[in-house]
Amino acid sequence: MWNMLCHLAGLVPCIPCLLTVLIWQLKKGEFPSVDVHGKRALNFQITMVIVWVACIIASIILSFIHLHFLVSLLFPLIGLAYLILVIMAGIKANNGEDWKYPWSLELVK
């Protein structure tokens, strides 16, 4: 259950990384699998924050030449991909399977 909550904490608005870190730090000593799932969930959430910020910056830069709508088309797609991947990871973690997010940076080791 704690493995799943590490991943699904990413769906909480405004504080997904904070909630994941809290669950990971509190339960990693008690359950070794929470250490693995917590790191993977946190790495993915940080990666997605970087992607969102990059898209916002690109949108601002492209707005000067009136092409910001091209980047703004990515926002719903990124959000949908995030939602699907977090739910998939939560289901896999709940089933006891080991799953790694695609395109996730390995920032927390």
C-alpha positions in Angstrom: 0.0 0.0 0.0 2.8 2.5 0.8 4.5 1.8 -2.5 1.3 2.7 -4.3 0.8 5.8 -2.1 4.3 7.0 -3.1 3.2 7.1 -6.7 -0.3 8.3 -6.2 0.8 11.2 -4.0 1.9 12.8 -7.3 -1.8 13.4 -8.1 -2.3 15.7 -5.1 -2.4 19.3 -6.3 0.3 21.8 -5.3 2.3 19.5 -3.1 3.0 16.2 -4.9 6.7 16.1 -4.4 6.4 17.1 -0.8 3.9 14.4 0.0 6.0 11.8 -1.8 9.1 12.8 0.1 7.2 12.6 3.4 5.9 9.0 2.7 9.2 7.9 1.3 11.2 9.2 4.3 8.8 7.9 7.0 8.4 4.4 5.6 11.6 3.6 3.8 13.2 2.1 6.9 10.2 0.0 7.7 9.6 -1.3 4.1 12.6 -1.6 1.8 10.4 -1.5 -1.3 9.1 1.9 -0.3 12.7 3.2 -0.8 12.8 2.1 -4.4 9.3 3.2 -5.2 9.7 6.6 -3.4 12.8 7.4 -5.3 11.3 6.5 -8.7 8.1 8.5 -7.9 10.1 11.5 -6.8 12.4 11.4 -9.8 9.4 11.3 -12.1 7.7 14.2 -10.4 10.9 16.3 -10.5 11.3 15.4 -14.2 7.8 16.5 -14.9 8.3 19.8 -13.0 11.4 20.4 -15.2 9.3 19.7 -18.3 6.5 22.0 -17.3 8.9 24.8 -16.5 10.7 24.3 -19.9 7.3 24.5 -21.7 6.3 27.6 -19.9 9.7 29.3 -20.8 9.3 28.1 -24.4 5.8 29.5 -24.5 6.9 32.9 -23.2 9.8 33.1 -25.7 7.6 32.0 -28.6 4.9 34.5 -27.6 7.2 37.3 -28.9 6.8 35.9 -32.4 3.2 34.8 -31.9 3.9 31.1 -31.9 3.2 30.3 -28.2 0.1 28.4 -29.2 2.4 25.6 -30.5 3.8 25.0 -27.1 0.5 25.5 -25.4 -0.8 22.4 -27.3 1.7 20.3 -25.4 0.3 21.2 -21.9 -2.8 19.0 -22.1 -0.7 16.2 -23.6 1.9 16.4 -20.9 -0.8 16.5 -18.2 -2.6 13.4 -19.6 0.7 11.5 -19.9 1.5 12.4 -16.3 -1.9 11.2 -15.1 -1.7 7.9 -17.0 1.8 7.1 -16.0 1.2 7.9 -12.3 -1.9 5.7 -12.2 -0.1 2.9 -14.0 2.8 3.1 -11.5 0.4 3.1 -8.6 -1.4 0.0 -9.9 1.8 -1.8 -10.6 3.1 -0.9 -7.1 -0.1 -2.2 -5.5 0.3 -5.5 -7.4 3.8 -5.8 -6.1 5.4 -5.3 -9.5 8.6 -3.3 -10.0 8.0 -0.6 -12.7 10.1 2.3 -13.9 8.8 5.5 -15.4 9.8 6.1 -19.0 11.8 9.3 -19.7 12.4 9.9 -16.0 15.7 11.5 -15.0 17.6 9.7 -12.2 18.1 12.7 -9.9 17.5 11.1 -6.5 19.7 8.1 -5.9 
